[in-house]
């Protein structure tokens, strides 16, 4: 009987040792498993020991103190986005969007001229400082959403509704990106704003038809102005060219007349100078030249006395010739 009890006691001790060994192995495996962790390529690991920040680890396999240290994986290389005024239900080739009451409220903006506009935009960002993003601001994504909405309301509130709906969209996006980045830097959020995109800007639904009519009128106005400028650019240069041509012709004609007058005056002066030297010779020459030009044009001449009774006998009377009385 005692031998059986001893054997039973020995078997129980073996079983207990066996389970103790299994428990030890499990504890070792659990400790080893909890000490190893992996960080993906787009993340960094932030290690805290009993809640206090101690270090930061890079992507790959890493070790930590089991049960004493915790790991926070922060996606520093991944671009994230916040949508305002809409939400993406399904992304892909055909992206589907939806609007809720919250998104409608955050997109409704009051402009500087006391009009309303529905502004939908996207803020694309990434975490550039994991420590600040985790420990400097509580719930940084919600904080960034509040900052973005407040900044958009400030910028839209400084502009007219026409600027918001038409020409000012690019400027609004640029200023919004700068303002959000400045506030994030002041709050030490560890966030870098990559881009701000204005998805859509529309007037509120009840007045959309009136706004569309105004925009069409403005576009028609711009079209007419451009057509007028085009016609102006066609006509005015042509008229200027014609005017310049007329001016040049007038200048040429003026120069020709002046040169001719100068030449005639010089010729007259030269003749006058020669006439002064021998006036009688000049008079006789002019008389002879004149008579040589005039006499051939006179034709037959009949010379009579005052009474017309005495006619030179050598001249024939002709009815169709001129008669000169002496």
Secondary structure, DSSP 8 states (H G I E B T S, - for coil): -HHHHHHHHHHHHHHHHHHHHHHHHHHHHHHHHHHEEEE-TT-EEEEEETTEEEEEE-SEEEE--TTTEEEEEE-SSS-EEEEES-EEEE-SSS-EEE--HHHHHHHEEE-TTS-EEEEEEEEEEEES-HHHHHHTSSSHHHHHHHHHHHHHHHHHTTS-HHHHHTTTHHHHHHHHHHHHHHHHHHTT--EEEEEEEEEEEE--GGGHHHHHHHHHHHHHHHHHHHHHHHHHHHHHHHHHHHHHHHHHHHHHHHHHHHHHHHHHHHHHHHHHHHHHH-HHHHHHHHHHHHHHHHGGGT--EEEE-TTS--B-TTS---TTSEEEE-
